[in-house]
Amino acid sequence: MSPPHAPALQIALQVTETGSDTQVALVFASFVASALLGLFIARKAYQGYRRNESSPMLFLAIGIVLLTAVPAVFSFGLSTFTSLPGSAVVIVTNLTELAGLVAIAYSLYGRF
């Protein structure tokens, strides 16, 4: 049992300072660039699926979208437009990234 005057252990999960306008703009630009590049690569994989009717290419496209674009949108959208705590936003984005990695792994190692 801890002494009555011992401080509680606190771990910061999120930075509370936003920084300068330039820093905020760079963070937002990196989110947008990451999402757009992910969508571009996923579109190419989807075109490969349509052209060759290849199921692995479909799962690769889905995985790339879940790994890049969806977490960027969730991270920005949930933290900006909802009152969810930062830890919940991180959990949601991490779960979508995990789902994307599972889809990519299935595209590589699944039995088709």
C-alpha positions in Angstrom: 0.0 0.0 0.0 1.4 3.4 -0.9 1.8 6.2 1.6 -1.1 8.7 1.7 1.1 11.6 0.4 2.8 9.7 -2.4 2.1 11.3 -5.8 0.2 9.1 -8.3 2.1 7.8 -11.3 1.0 9.7 -14.4 2.0 8.9 -17.9 1.3 11.5 -20.7 -0.2 9.9 -23.7 -0.6 13.0 -25.8 1.2 16.3 -26.2 -0.9 19.2 -25.0 0.9 22.0 -26.8 0.2 22.5 -30.5 3.2 24.4 -31.4 3.6 27.2 -34.0 1.3 27.6 -37.0 4.1 26.2 -39.2 4.4 23.1 -37.1 0.6 22.5 -37.2 0.6 23.1 -41.0 3.4 20.6 -41.4 1.7 17.9 -39.3 -1.6 18.4 -41.3 0.3 18.4 -44.6 2.0 15.1 -43.6 -1.4 13.6 -42.8 -2.8 14.6 -46.1 0.3 13.5 -48.1 0.3 10.1 -46.3 -3.4 9.5 -47.0 -3.2 10.6 -50.7 -0.1 8.4 -51.3 -1.8 5.5 -49.7 -4.9 6.0 -51.8 -2.8 6.2 -54.9 -1.0 3.0 -54.2 -4.2 1.3 -53.2 -5.8 2.4 -56.4 -3.0 0.8 -58.4 -3.5 -2.5 -56.4 -7.2 -2.3 -57.0 -6.6 -1.8 -60.8 -4.4 -4.9 -60.6 -7.3 -6.8 -59.0 -9.8 -5.7 -61.6 -7.4 -6.5 -64.5 -6.3 -10.0 -63.3 -9.2 -10.9 -61.0 -6.5 -11.5 -58.3 -7.9 -11.8 -54.8 -4.5 -11.1 -53.2 -4.4 -7.7 -55.0 -7.8 -6.8 -53.5 -6.6 -7.6 -50.0 -3.4 -5.6 -50.6 -5.5 -2.6 -51.7 -7.8 -2.9 -48.7 -4.8 -3.3 -46.4 -3.0 -0.2 -47.8 -6.1 1.9 -47.3 -6.6 0.6 -43.7 -2.9 1.2 -43.0 -2.6 4.7 -44.4 -5.7 6.7 -45.3 -8.2 5.5 -42.7 -5.9 6.1 -39.7 -5.1 9.6 -40.9 -8.8 10.4 -41.3 -9.7 8.9 -38.0 -6.8 10.5 -36.1 -7.7 14.0 -37.5 -11.5 13.6 -37.5 -12.0 11.9 -34.2 -9.7 14.3 -32.3 -11.1 17.4 -34.0 -14.8 16.7 -34.3 -15.6 14.5 -31.2 -15.0 14.7 -27.5 -13.3 11.3 -27.4 -10.2 11.1 -25.1 -6.8 11.0 -26.8 -6.3 7.4 -25.7 -9.5 6.3 -27.5 -8.4 8.0 -30.7 -5.1 6.2 -30.5 -6.8 2.9 -29.9 -9.1 3.3 -32.9 -6.3 4.4 -35.2 -4.0 1.5 -34.0 -6.8 -1.0 -34.6 -7.3 0.2 -38.1 -3.6 0.0 -38.8 -3.6 -3.5 -37.3 -6.5 -4.5 -39.6 -4.5 -3.1 -42.5 -1.5 -5.2 -41.6 -3.6 -8.3 -41.3 -5.1 -7.7 -44.7 -1.7 -7.2 -46.3 -0.3 -10.3 -44.6 -3.3 -12.3 -45.8 -2.7 -11.0 -49.3 0.9 -12.4 -49.1 0.4 -15.6 -47.2 -3.3 -16.5 -47.6 -4.4 -19.5 -49.6 -6.3 -18.5 -52.7 
